[in-house]
Structure formats: C-alpha cells, structure tokens
Amino acid sequence: MRERMLFILSLLALGVLATTSFGANITYDHRALVIDGQRRVLISGSIHYPRSTPDMWPDLIQKSKDGGLDVIETYVFWNLHEPVQNKYDFEGRKDLVKFIKLVAEAGLYAHLRIGPYVCAEWNYGGFPLWLHFIPGIKFRTDNEPFKVEMKRFTAKIVDMMKQENLYASQGGPIILSQIENEYGNIDSAYGSAAKTYINWAASMAMSLDTGVPWVMCQQADAPDSMINTCNGFYCDQFTPNSAKKPKMWTENWTGWFLPFGGAVPYRPVEDIAFAVARFFQRGGTFQNYYMYHGGTNFGRTTGGPFIATSYDYDAPIDEYGHLRQPKWGHLKDLHKAIKLCEQAMVATDPTITSLGSNLEASVYKTSGLCAAFLANVDTQSDTTVNFNGNSYRLPAWSVSILPDCKNVVLNTAKINSVAIIPKFMHQSSEDDIDASEAFLSGWSWFNEPVGISSNNAFMKLGLLEQINTTADQSDYLWYSLRTDIHGNEPFLQDESQTVLHVESLGHVLHAFINGKLAGSGKGNSGNAKVSIQVPTTFIPGKNRIDLLSLTVGLQNYGAFFDESGAGVTGPVKLQGVKNGSTIDLSSQQWTYQVGLKGEALGLSRGGSSVWVSDPTLPKEQPLIWYKTNFDAPTGSNPIALDFTGMGKGEAWVNGQSIGRYWPTYTAPSGGCTNSCNYRGPYKSYKCLKNCGKPSQQLYHVPRSWLQPSGNTLVLFEEMGGDPTQISFATREVGSLCSHVSESHPQPVDMWRSDQKTGRRTGPMLSLECPFPSQIISSIKFASFGTPQGTCGSFSHGRCSSTRVLSIMQKECIGSKSCSVGVSIDTFGDPCVGVTKSLAVEVSCT
C-alpha cells in the first residue's frame, strides 16, 4: 500500500511539473492582451534592476505585488552588459536572469523592454561607447553596421531568456517585449530611412520567435506586427494605429527625473490616479507606471548630461525601498477598484456619453455585468451629476469608479490611504559618538597631480573633442599647454591682469595656471556648454596652462544624440585687459591625458601605498583623494551619506561607486510651492520642492555593500571640501497620518463584503505602522470637525470634537494598526450641517 501511495505521489509530482512547464498562449485583440484565451486588465510598474541591488529585488517586487501590480517592466541596458565588444557581464546588479526569475517567483508577469536604445536618463541612452567607433556606423537608422550590432545584442538577450525558459510561451513570466523606444518622437530627423529602419526592426524582432507580442512605444506608424503604445503623463486620448490592437500605456510618469542644479519634481497622487482612471475609462487595458521604483544611478551610469545620482522619480516605492505614502496606498486602492470592474471591462467596449460640460460617463455593460466611470475633467469646479437616476458629487479633476454602475467604490481625489513623513536620522546619539569620532578622525589622503602625470599622455596639434578621446573610460580629460612668455610680451608690459578665455562643449571645466586653480565653470541640464573668462597673471618665461575638462553623464535623448560632443573645442585665447591684444592658443600643440593618476592607481578600491596620514588633514583644496574606515550604522534601516561640506566628485564604499556627488550645485531659489494643486494638466515643472538648496545632498549606500565594521570610504574631491563634515544618516519613518472626510467612499476592501450583506459601510480612517515590529506609541494630533493642513502640519479648524483624542488613544495606542469610523456616531457632532473630517497623526515605535 505504501509503495502504491508513493507511486501515486510521484505521478502527481510529475503532473505538477508538466503543468508548470506548459507555455501560456499570449495574443491580443482590439480590447486587451489575451492570456490563455482570457482578456486581461493589467497594471504594470517599472523597476530597473541595476538601479537597486539584488538583495533589494525580492522586497521591491513583493511591495509591487502588494500594491496591486500584475507586471514588472524593465529596460535592458546594453552598455551595462557589453561594456567591451563581445565581452558580457551579467553579474551582481547586472543579473537580468535572476531579476526576471524573482518576478516569476512572486507570481507576476514581466515586460522586457530590450530596446536596445533605452533613453532612461541613462548614460548614452544605453548604447556602449565602442559602438560609436565602428567605421561607417550611424545610430538608429537604416545603416548596416548599426543593424548588425543591434540584431546581435537583441538576439543575445532573447536567446538568454529562451535558454532559461523565461518567455510565457515557455512557461515563464515574460508576456511582452519591446523593440526600439520612442523613435517616433524624433524619426522625422532621419528622413525616409526612418521608415525603412523601423520596418526592419519590427521584422528582426518577429524573426526571433519569442512567442509573445512585441510593442513599439510612441511609434504611430508601427508595422502591423507591432503594438504601438503611448508614453506620457496622460494617455486617455491615445488610439492605437489599428482597430486590431489594444490601447496600452507603457510609461505613465509618476514624477520626473532630477538634474544637478534643479529643484526636486514631484507629482500629486490625485493627478496620477485621475490619469490612470481616465485611461481605463476610455478603453485602456494595460497601464505601466514609469517609475514604480526609481532607485539610484550608481557609478557613472547617469545620462542627461547632468542627471543626478538619485533616480527617485517620486515613485510609489522610494529610492531607498520604502513605501511613499499616500502615493503607494492610494494607487493600491485604485487598482483594486479597477479590478472590481475587470470582468465588465474585458467583455465589451465602453459606451461614452457626456453628462455636461467637462463631464463624462463611460459604461461597460453586458448581460449581468455593468461597471461605470464618471469623470469631471474641469480644473476648477466640483459638481453634482445625475447618472442612472442617482446623484453623484464629483470633485474637479477626478473620476469616480462604480463597479456595479450604482455605488462609488473610489474617487481619485479622495485619499483613504495613510501618509508617511520620512526622516533621516544622523549619527548623533550617544551610542554612536565613538563610531562617529572614529569616522571623522581616521582620514588619509592623496593629492591628485595637476596636469600631466601619466606615461600614456600624448600630444596633438589643436584641441580634441573629449568623448572621441576618452571613449568615456573616465569623466576626466587633461588639456595641457606649456607656453613661453617673454619680457617684451604685451601681457607682461600691461600691469593689469591677462584674461584666459576658454570655450567648451561641456560639461564642467577647471582651469589651472602654473599649478594653481584659477577658475572654473559648469553647464546645466538645459545647456551643457561652458565659457569661462579667467583673470590671471603670467610670469616671464615658461608658463603652464592645464585645463581639466569633465563630463557628467553623456547625452541620452534626441535625434543624433550620439553626435553630441564634450570638452574644450575652443577657442582658447589670452586677452590683454587694457591693450586688447589677443593670442589664440587653440591650434598649438597640446598634451592630453585621459583620466586621473588616482584612477590609474586604483585608489577607489582603497588600496595602494600612496595614501598619506597626518594629523593635519588638507581641506578646501581641489583635486584630492580622501579615505577613511567606518563601521556600518546599527539597525536595518536604509543608509545615506550626507555630503554636507563637500564640493563635487565621486564616492566609493568598499570599492563600489555610490555615484557622483555634487552638493554645491543648488537649485534656483524660485519656482517651488509648499503644496501643489493636483487639478489641471501636470507638467514636469509644475510641482517643485527644495528650491535654493542642493539638488542632492543625501546619497544612497546599499546595506548589502557594507560589513558590520571595517568598511572603506574613498572620495575624489574636485573642487575642495571638508570631509570631516560628512555623516551617515538612516532613512526612518517620522509620522504616520490619515485624513478622511464623511464624504469619502468606504474602504475599497469593504466593497465585496458590503455587496454580499447588502449594507453600506461608511468611511473609515485606518492607520498601520509600516514595519512588522512597530506599534502605535503616541497620538500627535487628532481632530474631528474641520481640521486643516497636511501631515506634519495639521491644525484644528473652527470646530472639533472634544472626544476625538481619547477615542483615538483607546483604539490605537499599543496596536500595530487601528480603524475608526468617520462619523458623528463615533465622535458626536461638533458643528451641525457641516461636512466633517477626521485628521490624525501618530508615531510608531
């Protein structure tokens, strides 16, 4: 009997394995992607695997699933995986296969955007620099050398996925792939060759036989074999180029990228929710958040130029892996509300009718199924509409979702989710004093030579463009010139100073005269060019001019972006202030050095015998390497380095680059708002914060890069700073808040139970500490009536219940979570005839 049972169990196991190895059939029609014969409404989110670390991936993917996502979308970064032609790297943060397998283990689908042009504010748009040097090549057009390389890399990635059975047709998670990327935005610059190229790209992709559909985003003339999709802040008005293709949104921008020198952009969640609901209201069935987790531009991966190291993007999961609330929670509720309508949505096309000026109803109705979306697209006025014999209050710029065409489950402008105020705690407690002092006192340094120090230096007549010279092996290129100035030169006869005039294509320039820093200049994200006028005094005889030119990420977007140059291309002139005499030095014989001596010595790894230790630490001096050892901050919260006191450079922890730092590049003082009105169309400059402050002062240090003790921090400082001022900080939760009114719908989670019981649950305020070991320890604010303000700055309005604080303390203190009904039945009525709300702020410990 036992043997028979074992035999049966073996057959069952084989059956399970056989079932899981069967591929899914992924097709599409005019309404949606079709998975194994079923149309699906799919919510997706972008997570770029190299912008976080492998130890972060499982948590990020799980939080995405918990937030209601069905699909994880990522680009594939060619220059990351093939930095040298035919030499591949898929280790560590580059382990694409591991990332896709983790997506599968979480029970989610994947969308693999191979490109291989990706844009993404990524260095050189994802192209490897060696591609630029192939004879006769022209990027992204009908050019044979480019097409050969593009096909080879695309086929390499497809073959990798196939070998691991990762396409859905093989039983894996990948249900979509993308070829090219936003080419339609710039294809007119390439003339008739653009159409030939895009047709070739489509045919090439299809020939790889993935068994899943391919998409082209922002490509209105995409061939029939490709689904053309929309990217933007809003895509409700988008229509695919064929009645046989579904309406898909591959990039819904949840915020915007941050450039050095810019203020920090953010996008209100009410506007994102409005945009998403409008898209599904008007027939969309696949929507992707770009980004759902933005992450960090480690190393020299930023594009732009001038893209900051942080790629937080105001995403629902922040740079450090914490939930950004209420954005994550409100979108989670939105996803649940949309999924309640899925059966009706996939069964038919919407019937769209006007309910008045700027008012619209969309109904999905078939036998036994009915779901409706009611929209008020007015940017100013709330209104009441009549629909199916009932009245509904619609705030301006909002959508109400009715899964049964009668009851509102969610309005996009009314947030039920908690809000969290994050904070960074610096190492300043008594427990950390010893570690902090050790961190600040144990510095050694190495002075980077000014000018030429390498045997690999070379001489050329005239000025060389930088990217063609360095091949992006380093940010740095030295231009050095020795010149004799005789006593009878007008520059020496003139008692006033001479001006050194230098023109550069960018991105940053430091000018040294006879070994001393004489002047600097920098471009910006709108104009990378640099022009400097440096007053200086020369000495009789030999003088040395050393120009250090540097890049801050290479261009990643635009027609012919690969042809954008950098570096000192001239003119370089000496100009007499009084006598007006000029000498043009541009065509003289210059000496060039690619990179720094410290780079050649491998100082970023912390080794080498050249480090100097002395009680007197050099500070506020340009071109200097610093090194210290430190212990990791205690606990498990994410870690940042605060670069207060430093100028500009790059930092490495245990040999791994955390990216470029530049705290001295501050945002303009104007243009920010304390609160941004979500109503009305969003633009990247509409909602800004951090004006007049460093664009980025805190830099993510992944915990997986650290040991408990004995860690090494290396800095290369270009401009001058004080490393003893930098400090560690941990990312923690400050306050937890919620603000819910009597007019809010009931929690989305209550919808199904209310449908079964036939009763209506009223609005609820719910609070839950974000980490498993935490409990609500104090009520910092509570008001039921007409409270005002936002989380962290609530205040009592003209009326407030006297019972609210004691009720909230009783319900919440000592618990991980609590829920309270928002009604006069709970708190009494402090002001009759007024719509009241409940605002609460708590601490979790």
N, C-alpha and C positions, 0 to 999 in steps of 0.2 A: 504493500500500500504506500509506504514511504517513497519507494523508487518511482511509483506511478505519479505521486504528487510532485516529486522533483522534476519528472519529465514534463508534466503539465506546466509547472512554473517556468521551465526552460522555454517551452513553446510560447508562453505568454511574453516572456522577456524578448524573444526573437521577434514576436509580433509588434511589440512596442518599438524596438529598434527599426524594424522595417517601416513602421508607420512614420516615425520621425525622420527617416531618410527620404521619404517621398517628397518630391518638389511640389510647391504651390504653383497654380496657374495664375499668372498676373497679366491681366489685359486691361482694357479701358473702353468706355463708350462716351457718349456726349455728356453724361452726368458725373461719372466718377471713375476712379480706379476700381477694378473688379478683381477681387481676390477669391479664387476658387468659386467663381460663379456669383459672388455676392458683392454688390456695390458697397463701397465703404466711405464714410466721412472720416477723414484722418487729420489729426493735429500733430504737427511736427515741430521740432526745435533744433537749432544749430548748436553743436558743441564741437569745437576744433581740437582734436586730440593733442596736437603739440603745444597748445596754449594752456594746458594743465599738465599734471603729472600722472603716471599710471596708477599711483596709489589713490589719486582723487577720482579716477574714472568711475569706479563702481558706485560711489556715493552720488556723483553728479548724475549718472544715468538713472539711479533709483529715485532721486529727487525729481527728475524729469518725468518718470513714470508716475510718481505720486502726484505730480502736478497735472496729470491728465494727458500726457503726450502718448501718441501711438508710434511715432517715428523719431529717430535721431538722424539729423542731417550733418554731413561734414564734407569739406573740401579735401582733396588730396594734393599735397604740397610737393611739387616736382623738385624744387631746389633743395628741399629738406632730404629727400630720398635719394637723389642722384647729384650730390654736390660736385662730383667729378664724373665725367662721361663714362658710362658703363661700370661705375662703382657705386653700389647701392647700400643704403643704410636704413634698416627698419628696426632699430634697437631703441629701448627706453621710451621716451616720449614720441618716437617715430614709429612705434609698433602698431601699425594700422590694423593688422590682422587681429591682434589682441583686443583692440578697441571695438572692432566690429563683433567679435565673439562675445564681449561683455554686453553689448547691446542685445545680442541674441539671448544670452543667459537671463537677461532681465525681462524677456518676453516682448521686446519691442522690435519694430522694423527699422531698417536703415535706408537712407538715401545717400548714395555715394556720388558726390559731385567731382568727377575726375578732372574736368576742365580740358587740358591741364593748365590753361590760364585761369587764375582764381581771383585776381584783384585782392579782396580781403584785407586791404591795408597791410599787405604782406610784402616783404622785400622783393622788388622786381616783378610783382604780380604772380609770384610763384615760379617764374622761369629761372633755371640755373644760368649763371653768367657765362658758362662755357658755350652756351647756345649762341650767344652774341658773336662769337668769334669764328663760327663756321662760315667758310667762304660762300659768298653769294646769298646768304640767308636773309629773308625778310619775314618778320613775325606776323602771324595771324592773317595770312593772305594766300593766294594761290601761288605758292612758292615751294618747289620740290624739296629743297633741303629742309625747310621747316616742316613740311608734311611728313617727311620720312621720320624725323625725330619725334614729332607729336604722335604719330601712329605707334612708333616703337614703345614710347613710355605708356601710352594708353593701353596697349596690348599687354604690357608688362603687369600693370595693375589688375586688369581684367583676369589675366592668367593666374595671378596670385590669389584672387578671390575664388576663382574656379577650383584651384588646387585644394583650397580649404572648404569647398562646398558652401560658400557664403552667399551665393545668389539664391533668391527664393525659389527659382526653378530647380535648384538642387536641394532644397530643404533648409536654406539659410535665411538670414533676415533681410537681405538687400532686395527691395522691391522696385527701386528706381535707380537710374544712373543719369548723370548729366554730362554732356559734351559741350565744349566752349562755354562762354559765360558773358552775358550782357554785351555780346558783339553787336547786336542791333543798335546799341546806343551810339556806336562810333563807326559803323560799317560804311557809311557814305564816304568817308575819307579814303577808302580803299578802292573806290570806283567799281567797275564791273567785275573785277577779280574777287570782290567780297562775296558775290552770289555764287560764283564757282567754288570758292573755298568752303562756304557754309554747306553747300550740297555735298561736297567731298567729305566734310567732317561727319555729316549725317550718315552717308554711305559707309564710311570707315567704321563708325560706331556700330552700326547694324551688323556689319560683317563679323564682329567679334562674338556674336551669338550668345548674349548673356541670358536670354530667356526672360528678360524683364524690360519694360518700356524705358526709352530714353527721352530726356527732356532737353530743351534749349530755352534758357530764360532770356527775356527781353529780346526775342527774335521773332518779329511779326511775320517774317517770310520763311519761317522754319519749314523744311520739307514735310510732306505728309507723314513720313515715318517718325517724326519728332513731335512731341507735345510741346507747344510753345507756352511759356508760363510768364507770370508777372512778378516784378520786384518793385517795392516802393512802400511808402507809408500807408497808402490806401490802394486797394485793387478791386473794389466793388464794381467799378465801371469797366473792368477788363473783360474782353471777349476773345477766346481763342480763335485762331485763323481758320478753323474748320468746324463744322457742325458735328463732326465725329469725335472731337476732342473735349475732355473735361476742363473745367475752369479751375486752374491751380495757381497758387501763390507761393513762390519759392523763397521770397525774402520779405518778411514783414519786419521792418526795422524797429526794434524795441527801444532804441535810443539812438546814439550816434557815436562815432569814434572821437577820441581826444587827441588833438595835436599839441606838441610842446608849444607854449605861447598862447594857448587857447583856454577859454573857460570850459568848465565841465558841462556837457549837454545831458539833459535827462528828458524823458517823455512820460507824461502822466498816464497811469494805467487806465483811467477812464477813457482816454482817447484811443489807446491800443484796443481795449475791449470793444469800443464803438466800431473801430475799423474792422475787427475780426467778425463781429456780429453782422455788420453790413455786407461783408463778403459772403458769408453763408446765407444771409437773407436773399441775396441776389444770385443764388445758384452755384456758389463755390462749394467745393467738397474736399480740397486739400489745401492746408494753410501751414506755413512754416515761419517760426519766429527766428529772425536773424538779429541778435543772438539770443539763445536761451541761457547759455553761459558763455561769456566772452573770454575771460581768462587773462593771460599775461603774455606779452611779447618778449619772451626770454631771449637772451643773447642779442644778436644783430638781425632779428627777423622782421623788424618793423619796416613798413614801406612808407609811402607818402610822397615826398620826404616829410620829416618832422612828426611822424606819428609817435605818440608817447608809448612808454613801456606798458602801461596799463591798457588792456583792451576790455575793460569792464562793460562798456556799452550800455550801462543802465539796464542790464539784462535781469530776468527774474531770479536767476542764481548769480550772485555777485562774483567778482574776481577771485575771492577767497573761498568760494564754495558754499557760502551761507545763503539762505533764502532772503531775497529782497522783498520785504513786506511793506505795503499790502499788494505789490505787483504780482508776486507768485500766487498768493492765495486768491485774489480776485479773478485772475485768469483761470485758476483751477476751477472755481465756481462756474465761470463762463463755459469751460469745456464740458463740465457736467450738464449744464443747461442745453448746450448744443447736442450732446449725445442723447439727451432725452427726446430730441426731435429727429434723430438719425433715420429711424425706420420710415417716417413720412418723407424725409428729405430725399432719400435714395429711390423712393418709389415713383417720384414724378418730378416734373419741372415746377418752379414756383409760379403762382399767379400773382402778379404785382399790380397793385392799384393805388391811386392817390387818395389820401384822406384829407387833403387840403394843401395849402402852400407849405412846402418843405416837409410834408408828412406822407409817409408811405407804408403800406401794408403788403407783406408777402405771405402767401398762404401755400403750404404744401398739403394737398388733400387728395386722398384716395379712399376707397371703401374701408371704413373702420379706422382710418388714420387721419389726423389733422394736426398740423403744427403751424404757428404763425410768428412772424417777426413784425413788430411795429416800430417805425423809426421816425424820430424828429431830427432832421438834419439842419434845423435852424441853429445859428450860432449864438443867439441871444435869449430867445423866449421859450420858457416852459409852456406847455399847453395840455389841454384835455381833449382826447379824441374819442369818438364813438366807433366801436368795431363790433360787429355781430350782436348789436343790441346792448352792449356794455360800455361803460366809460372807463378810460384809462388815462392816468396822468403821466405825461412824457416830459421829462426834463429836456432842455435844449441839448443837442448833440448827444443823443442817447438812443439805444434800441432796447425795447422790452421783448423778452422771449416767452412765448406761450406754447408749451409743448402739447396742450390739448385744445388750442385755439380759444381758450377761455381764461385760464388763470396764469398770472405772471409768475414765472419762476425766478427771473433775474432781470434787472435793468442795469445796463452797462455803467450808468453814472452813480449807482448806489452800491457802495462797497460794504460787504459784510465781513471781510477778512480783517485780521489783526494787522496793525502797523508795528514795525520794529525800528527803533532808533539804534543803529550800530555805534560802537565807540572803539577807539584804540587806546589800550592801557599801556603806557610806557613803563619801562623797568625803573620804578622809583620807590617801591615798597621796601620796608626794612629787610625782608627776606632776600631781596635782590641787590642790596647795597654792595656786598662783597663781589658778586659777579659783575656788577656794573663797574666798580672801580677797576677790577682786573681787565675788563674790556677796554676801558678808557686809557689805561696806563701802559699796556703792553704793545705799543706800536713800534714797527721798524719801517724803513723807507728806502727808496732808490730814486735818485734824480735821473729822469729821462734826459739824455743829451739833447741840446738844441741843435737842430740841423743834422748834417750827415754823420752817421756813426757806423754804417754798415759797409762791408766789403762788396755787397751786392748793389751798391749805388751805381748809377750810370749817368752819362752826360748826353744832352741833346741840345741842338740849336732850337731856340724858340720854346714856347710854352705848350705843354701837353695836356690834353683833356684827361681828367682824373680816372673815370671808370674804365676807359680803354687801357689805362696804365696799370691800375691796381687789380683789375678784374675782380674788384670787391673782396679781395683777400684781407683787406684791412679798411677801417674808416679813414686812415691817415695816409697822406702823401706829402713829403717834404719837397719844396722847390727852393733850391739854394743857389745863391749867386755871390761870387767874390768880385768886387769891383775896386779899382784904384781911383782915388780922388786926389788930384794934385793940388798944390797950394794955389795955383792960379785959376782953379775952377771957380765959377761964379757962386757955387753953393757954399764955398768956404769964405769967399770975399764978402758975401752978404751976411751981416751979423744976425739976421733973423733966421729962423729955422727953415729947413727944407721940408717939403711935404712929399711923402711916399704915397702915390695913388695906385690902388690895385683894384682891378675889376675881376670878379669871379662868378662863375655859374652857380656857385654854392658848394656846400650848404653853410659852412662855418669857416672862418679864416682867422688865424693868429699870425701877426707879423712881428718878427724879431729882428732887431738891428744890433749887430755886434753882440749877439748872445742875450740881449735883454728884450723882454716883451714890450713892444712899442704901441701896439693897438690890436684890436680885434673887431670882427663884425660877424653878423649872422643874418641869415634869411628867415623866412617864415613859411608856413604851410601854403600861403597864397602866392608867394614869390620867393623862390629859393636863392635868387641871385644876391651877391654881396658886393658892395662897393665901399671901400674904406679910404679915408684921407688921414694919413698918419704924420703929424708933425714930428720931425726928428732932427738931430744934429749929427753930422758926419765928422770924422776925424781925417786929417791928412794921411794919405797912404791907403793901405788896404782896409776895406770895409766889407762886412758880410751881411747880406740880406737873406733871411731864412723865412720862408712862408710855409706855415703848416695849414694845409687845406684838409677839411674832413667832411665826410658825408654823414647824414643822419637818416639812413634808410633810403633805398632807391625808389624812383617813381614806380607806381603800381597800376596806374589807370590812364586811359586816354588813347586816342589813335597814335600810333608810332611812339608810345611811351618809352619804348626801349632805346629810342634815339636821344632821349633827354640826357644832357651831359652834366658834368660837375667839374669843379676845380678851377684853377686860375688859368683862364684862357686869354686874359689881357684886355686892355693894355696894362703894363706895369711901368709907371713913369716916376721920375723925380722932377719936382716942380719947385722952382725958386719962388718964395712968397713975394719978395719985393721986386726982383728984376725980371720975373716972369719967364726965366729960362727953363727949358724942359729937356730932359734926356729920356728917351724911350728905351727901356731895358728889355722889352718883350722878345726881341729877336736874338738876344745874346745867348751864350752857351750856359745853360742851367744844369745843375746837378740834381738828380732825383733819387729819392729813397722811398720805397713802398713800405709803410708800416713803421713801427717803433722798435727801438732796441729791446725794450721790456717785453714786447710781443715775441721777438726772436728768442729771447732768453726763457720764454715760458713762465714769466712771473705770475700770470694769472692762476697758475696751479699752486703757488705759494712756495715752491722750492727755490733753488739757486743759492749761491753763496754771496751774491752781491748785496743782499739786504744789509742796511746799516741800522744799528741800535745805539741810541744815545739819549741821555736824559733830556736833551733839548730837541724837541720834535719840530722840524720845519713846518710852518703853517703859512697859509695865504700865499703860496708860491706856485706858479704854473708848472706843468709837466713834472709830476711827481707821483710815484707809486707808493702806496701805503699797505701795510699788512699787520694784522693782529689776530690773536686767537680768542675764542669765546666759547662759553657754554650756551647751549640752547635754552631759551626761556622755558620755564616749567609749564606743565599743563599740556592740553591738546588743542588749544585754540590756534587758528592760523596766525602766521607771523609776518610782520612787515619791518623793513628798515626805514627809519625816519632820517632823511638825508639833510636835515637842517644843518646849516653851516658849510655845506659843500657847494661847489660850483657846477661843473659838468664833467661827465666821464662815464666809466663803466665799472661794474662791481661783480665780483665772483665770490661765491660761497663754496668752499671745498672743491674749487676748480670749475664749478658750473656757473655760467653767467646769468645773473638775475636781470640783466638788461642795461641799457643806457640810463643814467640818472642825469637830471638837469633841473634842480630845484630853483635855480636863479632865473629861469625863463618863466616869467609871470604872465598871467592873463591880463587883458585890458581891464581898467578899473570900472568901465561901464558896460551895461547890457544885461546884467543879471537881475533876477527877480526873486523875492523871498517865496512867493507862491506863483505858480504858473496856471493860468486859466486853460483848462483842458478843452474848452469849447472852441471850435473852429479848426481849420486845417493846420496840421503840425508841420513845421519846417525845422531843419537841424539847428537853427539859431534861435528858435522861439523860446526855449526854456533853458536857461544857463545858470550855473552857480559857480562860486569860487572866484569871482572877479577880483582882480587886484592881488591875487595870491598865486603861489607856484602852481603851474598846471598839474604837476605831480610831485608830491613831497614824500609819499609813502610807497615802498616798493616791496612786492610780494616775495617772501622767501619760503619756498615749499618745505614743510616739515620733513618730508622724506629725504631731503638733501642734507639733513643735519644728524649729527650724533649727539648724545646727551652732553658730551664735553669734548674739548679738543678740536673744535671747528676752526677753520681758517677763513678769514675775510680779507680779500685783496681789492684795493681800489686803484684805478688810474684816474688821477685828477688833472684835467687840462688847464683850468683857469685859475685855480687857487682856492683853498678852503681849509677848514679846521676839522679834521676827522674826529677829534675828541668830542665834538658836539653831536655826532650821530648817535642814534639809540635804537634799541629794539622796541617794538610795540606788538601787542597781541590783539587780534580782532575779536571783540566781545559784544554781547548784547547789552545795550543800555536800558531802555524802557520798552515795554510792550503796551500797545494801546488798541482801542477799538472805539468807533463812534457810529452808532446805529440809530436811525430815527423810527418813529412809529409808522412812517410811510414805506419803509423798506419791505421787500418781499420776505417771506420766511426763508430760512437757510435752504439751499438747494438740496442738501441731503435729506430734508424732510419731505420732499416732493412725493416720492413713491409711497411712503407710509401714509401721507395725507390722502393720496388718491385711493388707497385701499380702505381707509377708515371713513372717508367722506367728510372729514373735518378739516378745518384750516388752522394750521399753526401760525401764530403771529410772528413778528420779527424777534430775533434773538441776538443778544450780544454774547459772543464766545471768545474766551481767552485760553491760550495754551502755551506754556513755556516751550521754547524751541528745542531744548536738549533733554534727553531722557532722564537725567539725574536731577533736573531742576524742579522746584516748586515755586508757586507764587508766594513771595515773602512779605510784600507790603503793597498797599493801595496808595499811590502817589497823588491821584486825583480821581474824583468821581462826581458826576453831576447829571441829574435827570431833570430836564427842563429845556433851557435854551443855551446850552454851553457853546462856546466859540473857540476858534483856534484850531491848531493841528497838534499831532502827537509831540509831546515835549513842551508845548506852549498853550495847553488848554486853559480856559478861564470860564468862570461862571457867567451866565447871561443874566437877564433881568429876572429870571425865576429859576429856582432849583429846589428839588425835593430835599427835605431835611432828613429823610430816612435812607438816602441812597448810600452813604458811606458805610453805615453799619450793615446794611444788607449785602453790599459787595464784600465787605470783610468776612462776614459769616459764610458766604457762598464760595469764596475764592482762596482765602489765606490758608496755606498749608497744602493746597491741592496743586497738581500739575496743570489741571485745566478746570474751567468752570463755564457755565452757560446760564444766562439770566434773561427772562422775557422782558422785552422793551414795551412796557405798557403801564397804564395808570393802575391796573390791578396789582402790579408789583410794588410800585413806588408812590401811589397816590397821585393826585392831580395838582401840581403847584401853580398851574396857570390854565384856567379853563378856556377852551376854544382856540388854543394854540397847538400846532403840531410840535410835539416834543421829541427830544432825542436823548440818548444816554451816551456819555463820553467817559471813558475810564482809562487811566494809565496806571500800570503796575510794574513792580520789579520782580524778577525771577532770580533765585539763587540756588 
